[in-house]
Each structure stands twice: as structure tokens, then as C-alpha cells.
């Protein structure tokens, strides 16, 4: 079974606030429950931003957009209430900039801010704005421990950083310090001519999941047919001892008639033409600084005659036999890996039904 543990700053906030609340009330029996009374500025409300994302790119966010905690006990003293409110009433100032893939400023990008002003359901706040001619935008005069910023624009792909979270004040480590001379940069990629790609998507599952022997016995994978096959383009092997006694382990991949180029691009839309290495070997020793029990790597790949190009993300853990592959391949031989925009589906009419489109001329 695939194991993942995500520790969000939201979890940190909830734990800290609950501990403080418990300490403040453990010797007092509250007679009733009430909401925190906070005086706030009136906020401009806006709808949710339509956030696009490059298909096939994994997106992970360590932020929250809503925090719901029990109301502060009515029997708590004003001092205790103020202690909790002080943690939540950290001033929020934020400066951002939107640029395209060539670092040119993007004007008119839609910006959505989400934050929580107090630890109640009614404390959630949302506001929106657009970037100016220099791609700049900002938020001022608000209060809260976290801020989520989402950026997007019609005709652009949003990067993995199109949604970012920031911590303010002392509730969470790594608090953010706003700087008007060094705004946070959000990158958008102007959409071009997309290609029909073969991907690992199979129904609702985005990954191809393989069970690879842990004794270095190689497993071949046919990426085009999305299955293990002796004639596949990709070969995977791994050496994984039991987790409790592991001091060394290894993972390797080979494409005999092609290879890999490690990829950290925000937008993996154009595969390189050269410099592919036929084998990737990852070896880990517990005594070494790079020791890890989990790997997640992304590569451009090339294989076959004529050559076909794509990108591949591989993920696995020392504790499991499974290997997760996520990929996109252009079967035409082009190095263009930008996904084609999905076309709207025309609804299928019942048999015997004729669609009539009114003419309003």
C-alpha cells in the first residue's frame, strides 16, 4: 500500500491552538460556548479562482484555506481569550509578481487570497485582485496566521507554484517576511499548440503501479501499453532488504535504446534533443548524508527507432515492493510535450431525439 505522510502548517496551527485552549480552560468549567469577538475590516468577497494546472504535473500544497476550531469557552478569562486572539491576529502584508515562461510580466492575471481571521468557521476570508502592467499585486491590512495565494489567467498554464501558502506570526515555524522590493514570483506558461499524448492515466488512476521484485530481478515495462511486458521499453530493478534491518538499498532504471535526462522544469513541455543517459542508478547507504527511504524523481525520456520523447516521474519507498510511474509520451516523434486542451463533450441525445438549435436572426 502506498504510504505518504503530509504535515501541513494547518496541522501545526490546529495543534498549537488546541493546546493553548486546553491549558487556559483545564481548571475552569465553562457554562456555555461562544464565538470569539473580533473587530475586523469589511472584506471584499470574490468567487473561487479557476486554477488551471499542467496535466501530469504533481501538485502538492502545504497550506490551508479554512481552519475550524472549537469556540473559546465562555468561562475563560479575558486574558486567556486575548492570548489566543493575539496568535491569530498577526498582520498580513503580501507582495507578489506574475511572470510568463520568459520572465515577462503578465498583466491581468486573476489573484485569489484566502486566510482565516479567527479560529471559527465565520473567520474565513477571501479577497481577489488582478496583476498590474508590471505583473505586480499585493494585499494589506488583513490579519491571520496563514495566507493562501492562487494565481491564474485564461490562455496560460499555471505552474506547480500557481498556489502557494505562507505563515505569519509565531503559530508556525518558517514564518514569511514580506518584502516590497523582492515580491514572491508566480510563473504562468502561455499555452501553445498542444499534442496528443499517451499518458499513464488509466481510468481514475493517474499512475501505472508495478510490483517489482526486491531482489534485483529486472522487470520490463511497456509504457505505450501501460503494463509490464518482456518487450517493454523500460527496465526497472531494485534491491530492498527488510526495512528494520536495511543499511543499504538501491533502485535502477534502464532504457537500452534511449535514456534519461533528469527534469526539474516547472513546465515539462519540451524534451531535450540530446544528452540522454541509458541508465539511472540510485544507491543509498544509511551512514551517508543522502540516505533516504523514499524517492521521487522526474526525467525526460527518449526511446525507440524512430525516437519518441516523453517525461517520466518515478516514486517508490524502501518499505514497499510497489513502484509508481506517471508519464506522458508524444508518439509522433516530436519533442513537444505540451498537453492538448480537452475539448468540451457534446451531450449524447437519446435515440430518436433530434436536436433543434433556434435561429435568432
N, C-alpha and C positions, 0 to 999 in steps of 0.2 A: 504494500500500500504506500502511496506517495506521501511523504512526510514533509510538512512545511510548518514553520512557526513564525508568525509575524508579530513583532512587538511594536505597536503603534504608539505615537505620542499621546493618542487618545486614551490608551490603556493606562499610561503613566498619569494622565490628568485625573482619571476616574479614581485610581488607587490613592493618589495624594489627597484628593478632596474628601474621599470616604474616611481615610484615616484621621484627617483633621476633624471631620464632623463627629466621628466616634469619640475622639479624645475630649471634644467640647461638651458632649452630652452624656457620657457614660455614668456620671454621678447625679444626673438630673432626669426626672421622669416627665417628659413633655405631656401636656394636657391636650394639645391639638397640633396640627401641622399646617404650615402656611407657606406662602411663596416669599422669596427674597424680594425686598422692596429696593429697587434700583431706579434712580433717575437717569434717563438716557436721552440723547438727542433723537429726534424723529428721523427714521431712516427711509431712504428711497428704496422701494421694493422693485425687484425685477424678476423676470422669468428665468428658468434654467437655461444655461448656455448649451447650445447644440455642439457638443465636443466631439470632433472627429479624431480618428486615430488611424495611423497607418496599419492596415491589416497585417497580421503575422508578427507584429512587434509586441512583446510582452510589456505591459504597463503595470507598475506597482506604485501605490501611493501610501505614505505613512502618515496620513492626515485624517482628521475627522471633520465633518461638516455639521454635526449635531451632537451635543453632549446632554444626556438626560440623567440627572441625579435626584435623589430624594430631596424634598423641600427641607430647608433648615427648620429644626424643631422650634415650635413657638416658645417652648420653655427656655431656650438658650438665651444667654445674656447678650446684650448689645455688643459687648466686647468680642464674644465668640462669633457673632454674626459678622462683625466688621473684619475679623481675621480672615474669614472665608471669602468675603466680598473683595477684600484687598487683593487676594490672589487672582481673582477673576477680573479685576478692573484695571489690568495693565494697559496703558495707552498703546494703540496700534497706529503706526505710520508705515507706509509701504510705497516703494518706488520701483516701477518695472519698465521694461522696454521690449517691444516686439520687433524682431528682425526676420528676414527670409533666409533661405539657404545660402545666399551670397552676402549675408550680413547687412543688406539694405533695410532701412526702417520700413515697417508695414503700418500704413495709416488705416484707421477704421476697423481694426481688429476688435472683436467683442470681448470684454473682460467681465468676469463674474467673480465677486468676492463673497465668501461665506465665513462667518465667525459666530461665536457664542459669547453673549454679553454677560450671562449669569448662568448658574448651574440648574436651570429649569427648562422645561420644554418651550416655554414662551421666550427664552433667552436667545433663540436662534435669530440671526440677522443675515440679510442678503442685500447686496448692492451691485450695481453694474455701471460700466462706463465704456468708452472706446479709446483706442490709442490715437494720439495726435499725429501731425505730419512728420514728426521725428520718431514716431513709434513709441512715445513715452506715455505713461499713465501713472496714477498714484491714488492712494487712499489715506485720509487723515481724519483725526478727531473721533475715532472709534475706540472701543475698549474690549479686551478679551484676551485669553491665554493662547489661542491659536487662530490662524487665518489660512483659508484655502483660496488659492487664486487659479482660475481656469481661463485659458486664452484660446480663441479660435477665430477663423474667418472663412466665409464661403469662398471656395476655389483654392483652399490650402489644406495640406495635411498638417495635423498637429503632431509635434514630436512627443517622445516619452516624457518630456518636461512641460507639456502643454497644461499639466495640472501639477501644482506644487503646494506644499504645506510649510508653514512657518510657525515657530513657537515664540511667544513673547512672555517676558517675566520669568518668575522663579519656579513655576509649576513643572517645567520640563527642562531637561538638560539641553545644551546646544541652542540657547535662545538666539533669536535672529536680531541683528542690529541694522536698522535701515540706514541707507546712505544715498542721498540725492545725487551724489557725484559718481556713484557706482551702482546703478539700478540692476535689479535681477533681470536677466535676459531670457526671453521666451522665443524659441525658434519655430517658425512655420515654413513649410516647403510648398512652393507654388505647384499646383497639380499640372502634370504634363500628360503626354499620351500614354495611357496605361496599357499593360499587356495582359493577355490571358495566361494565368499562371497555374501550374499544378501545385497544390499545397497539401500539407499533411492533414488538413481538415477532413474529418470523416464523420458525417452526421453532426452531433453536438460536441464531439471530442476534437479539440484543436491539435492534439499531439498523436503521433504514432508511438504506441507503447510496446516495447520489446522486452522479453525476458531473456537476458544474455547470461550464459554460464559464467560463474565467478572463478573458474579455474584456468582462465586464459584461452579456452576453446573459442575460436572465432565464429561469429555469426554474420552472415551476409544479409543485406537489406536492399530490396528493390524500392527505391524512392518513388518511382513513377507508378508502381502498382500498390504502394503503401503496405508492404508486407515483407516478412522475412523470406528470402529466396536465395538458393545457392548461386544463382547467376546475377545477383544484385550488384549495384554499382558501389555500394559502401560496405566495408567490413569493420566490425566492432569486436574488440576483445577486452576483457577486464579481469584483474586478479584482486579478489576481495576476500581476505580472511574474515572470520567472525569478528564483529565489532569490538567485543570486550577484550580480545587479545591482539587486535591489529596494531602493528607498529609500522607497517608499510602496506601500500596498496597502489594499484596502477590502473590506467584506463587508456586505451589507444584506438584510433580510427585510421583507416587506410582507404584511399581511392586509387586503385592501381593505374588507371589511365587518366588521372586528373589530379586533384588535390584541394588544398585548403589555404585560405588567407584569413587570418583572424580579423574579426569585424567588430568594431565598436561604434559604427556610424549611427547617428540618430535616425537617419533615413536610408535603409539599405536598398536603394533604388537603382544602383548601377554597379554591377560586378566588375572588378578589375580584370584586365586582359591577360596579365602575366603574373609571375612570382608565386605560383601555387606550389605548395609542398605536398607530396603524395601521402605523407604520414604525419599524424599528430600523436605524440606520446606524452601523457601526463603521469608523473610519478610523485608520490608523496611519502615522506618519512616523518614519523612523529617528532623526532628530535630537531627537525628543520623548521625555519621560520615560516615557510609556506605551507605547513601542514594544515590540511582541511579534511573534513569528512563529506563534503558536498561540493560538487562542481556544476557550474552553469556557464557554458561558453557559446559564443556565436561566431560563425565563419561564413565567408563566401566560399562556394564550392564550384568546381568545374569537373566535368566527366564526359566520356564518350567520344565517338568519331562519327559525324562532326560534333564539336564540343557544345555541350549545354551548360548553362550557368544558373546559379541559384544562391540562396543563403540557407544556412542550417543552424539551428540552436539545439544544443545537446545538454541534457541535465540528468544527473544521477547522484546517488548517495552511497557511501560505504556500507550502510546498513541494509541496502536492498539490492535485489537482482535486477530490478526494472531499470530500463534506460528510456528516457523520454526524448523524442525527436520532434522538432517543429521546424517546418521548412517551406520554401516556395521556390519553384523552378520554372524557368522560361523554356518550354520545349522547342521553341522556334530557332534556338541558337543565338538569339540576341542577348546582349548583356543587360538589357532593360528589365529591371525587376520591380518597377512601379506597378502596383495592382490596378487593374481596370475598375472604374467606378461601377458599383452594382446598378443595374437598370431596374426601374420600377416594373413590377409584375402586373400585367393586365389581368383583372379578375376573370376567372373562368365562369362562363354563363351556363346555367343548367341546360340539358339537351332540349331542343325545340324552342329555346328562347332566342329572340332576335334583339340586339341592342339598337336602339334608336337614339341618335345624337341630334338634339334640336338645332335648327338653323335660326340664329337670331339676327340675320342680316335684314 
